[in-house]
Amino acid sequence: MEALILSCATGGGHNAAAQAMHEELVRRGHRADILDPYTLFGKAAAARVGGCYVQCAQKAPGLFGGIYRLGDLCRRLPGKSPVYWANKKAADRMQEYLRAHSYDVILTTHLFPGEILTHLRRRGVPLPKLIFIATDYTCIPFTEEIACDYFVIPSTMQKQEFCSWGIPPEKIIPIGIPVKRGFREKADRERTLARLGLDPQNRYILLAGGSIGAGEIYKAVRILQGYLQEHREVVLIVVCGTNQKLYRKMAEKYHDEPQLLLLKNTERIAAYLQVCELYISKPGGISSTEAAVANIPLIHISPIPGCETRNAAFFAACGMSIGVSDLKKELLQAVRRSTDRETVVKMTEAQRKAVDPSAAEKIAAFAEELAAGTR
């Protein structure tokens, strides 16, 4: 099978889902290409598209939330969305690319490529079967106008919401959000600690703001200092992602703090989750799913208003995480709750119940059926 996986760099989650699908398809013996369609205009153009999102999420999350709310209002109006029309020019480049490459199935983990494909379908361009993979626990604005054959959603619990926006139920496949196999593999802890260069005598907490280092990470570290002072055996691992300003600020203040380990962007989140006893993170759809698959106690902080707010609400409602809305008042209490044995057991059981760790495999099997014409 020849598969094309489309994504773009508005945050790391969509690309992580694309990479998870690539990993699984290749493991099954297929050829799979990952493409950011905006790179067809050059790497600089793709960087601008992703950079606009990153800057907004890092520096003005309230503005991002306003844009999301505006999208929710706009989707109720007749006609196509501004997002659809903004991708018209990209459709021309995508059509040229598909003329030169042949695929049996196309998967997209992002709305924007989905809109590009929709332009092509409305022009009558022949395309293989198209699968949209939702990477948040909600139906984000304008998903409903994508002309895909199937919509893979996180679980049956989101099906009614997707249907309410006019997506036919027969097109909705509640398989799950794909993550790489490494998040569910139970590696030897001692070996993993050694590989990461961590002292096995310590306990570890992981704090991250997604791949872009968004959210109130600096404030959270300041608040957690009290907990670290009470527990000298605990080391806080802080992932700053691509947020260079945050990393420099943290390094300047905490350069000689033995209970704090600062990281920039890392490809080894799965390994860190294996050795940590608690994960504190903003509620990205992918990062939250990775935590649930890794089966680690989870505290959600600093959601970017919009889909992340809904991710956090879903996880908290299912008992898969503890949501913190006020860091100063609630974070330390949440950390202490997360070390309670009964709380840990209930939370990890809820994660196993609500999140399918083999979603990538099931999506790949579904794609195989479409490519073979047996679905």
Protein Blocks (a to p, Z undefined) as FASTA:
>chain_A
ZZdddddfebjklmmmmmmmmmmmmmnopacddddfklmnojklmmmmmmmmmmmmmmmm
mlmmmmmmmmmmmmmpgcjdfklmmmmmmmmmmmmmmmmpccfbdcdfbfklmmmmmmmm
mnopacdddddddfbfcdcehklmpccfbdcdfblklmmmmmmnopafklpccfbpcddf
klmpccdfklmmmmnopafkbccddddebjnogajfllmmmmmmmmmmmmmmbccdddek
jalklmmmmmmmmmmgmkbccddddfklmmmmmmpcbdcddfdfklmmmmmmnopacdde
hiaehjkmmmmmmmmmnopaccdfblklmmmmmmmmmmpmklmmmmmmmmmmmpcfklmm
mmmmmmmmmmnopZZ
